[in-house]
Structures are given as C-alpha cells and as structure tokens.
Amino acid sequence: MTKNFIAVSWHFGHYAYGSNDVEIDVVAIKGDKRRGLGLCPNAVLRVYPVLKNVCLTDPIGGSASFYDTKVKIVKI
C-alpha cells in the first residue's frame, strides 16, 4: 500500500495580516490583497473534544499538533 502525504505551508495564506486596508491614528494604510491569498491550515486541525474551539497541542513543545491531523483526499 502506498502512503501519500499532504503538506501545507504555515508561512503563506493567513486570514488577514496586512491584506485589508486599515486606519491608524487617522492615517489610511493600504492593504496588499496578495497577502490574503493561499490557505491557513488552522481550519482543518483536529480540536480538543471538550473545548471544541482549540486545536490539539503538542504536550512537550506546546505548539499546534498539526502532525496528528489526518485528511482524506477526494478528486472533484
């Protein structure tokens, strides 16, 4: 049986982080729409069954436990 692996870079594709226009102290700062492209893997991470809105974390390092998330790939 062949195993396939999926990888998603955490460095490209956030929900905002400079992609939207903002105003700071009455100064308009133009956002860069390219910064909102891509995807953020947070939406597919496994969550704690009790808390329901917090992803599982690595008990040693404390970071998101994204190596434990399993996905099924479906051709559409």
Secondary structure, DSSP 8 states (H G I E B T S, - for coil): ---------TTS--S-SSSS-EEETTEEE---GGGG-S--GGGGS-B-TTTSSSB-B-TTT-SB-GGG--------
